[in-house]
């Protein structure tokens, strides 16, 4: 694979789909699935941040296959992500 390609090689186990929509807020997000036979790739979506009561808030959507990832693991990811944001 050429290191300058925008899209990674398909059908690998080390893939995460990520969407950034910094121009809008959302309370829910769902990626379309077109002809997907097996769906195991985690999907993250990030929205526009805004200040609410002197705190920066940003919507984040996380979609995973529950057969592969429990809510506990999503919670660990969210905690770690928040720690990184707090350190920023």
C-alpha positions in Angstrom: 0.0 0.0 0.0 1.2 3.5 -0.8 1.7 5.5 2.4 0.0 8.5 0.8 -3.4 6.7 0.2 -6.4 8.3 2.0 -8.2 5.0 2.3 -6.6 2.0 4.0 -6.5 -1.5 2.6 -9.9 -3.2 3.0 -10.8 -6.2 5.1 -8.1 -5.8 7.8 -8.5 -6.4 11.5 -6.9 -3.1 12.5 -9.4 -0.6 11.1 -11.7 2.0 12.8 -14.0 4.2 10.8 -14.0 7.8 11.9 -16.2 10.7 10.8 -15.6 14.3 11.8 -18.5 16.8 11.4 -17.2 19.9 13.2 -19.9 22.2 11.7 -22.9 20.5 13.4 -24.1 19.1 16.7 -26.0 15.9 16.9 -27.6 13.7 19.6 -27.5 10.5 17.5 -25.6 9.3 14.5 -25.7 6.2 12.4 -23.4 5.3 9.5 -25.2 3.6 6.5 -24.4 0.0 5.8 -24.4 -0.8 2.1 -24.1 -4.5 1.3 -22.1 -5.3 4.4 -21.9 -9.1 5.0 -20.2 -8.9 8.4 -19.9 -5.8 10.4 -17.2 -5.7 13.0 -15.4 -2.4 12.4 -15.9 0.2 15.2 -17.3 3.5 14.0 -16.7 6.8 15.7 -18.2 10.2 14.8 -17.2 13.5 16.3 -19.3 16.7 16.1 -19.0 20.4 16.7 -17.8 21.4 20.1 -19.5 24.2 22.0 -19.2 25.9 25.4 -21.9 25.1 27.9 -21.6 26.5 31.5 -17.9 27.2 31.0 -17.2 23.7 29.8 -16.4 22.6 26.3 -18.8 19.9 25.1 -18.5 17.8 21.9 -20.9 15.1 20.7 -19.3 11.7 20.1 -21.0 8.7 18.6 -19.6 5.2 19.1 -21.0 2.2 17.2 -19.6 -1.3 17.8 -20.6 -4.9 17.3 -21.9 -6.0 20.7 -20.8 -9.5 20.0 -17.2 -8.2 20.0 -17.3 -5.3 22.4 -19.1 -4.9 25.7 -20.4 -1.6 27.1 -17.7 -1.9 29.7 -15.0 -1.6 27.0 -16.8 1.4 25.4 -16.8 3.0 28.9 -13.1 2.4 29.3 -12.5 4.0 25.9 -14.7 7.0 26.8 -12.8 7.5 30.1 -9.4 7.4 28.4 -10.6 9.7 25.6 -11.9 12.2 28.3 -8.5 12.0 30.1 -6.8 13.0 26.9 -9.2 15.9 26.3 -8.7 17.0 30.0 -4.9 17.1 29.5 -5.3 19.1 26.3 
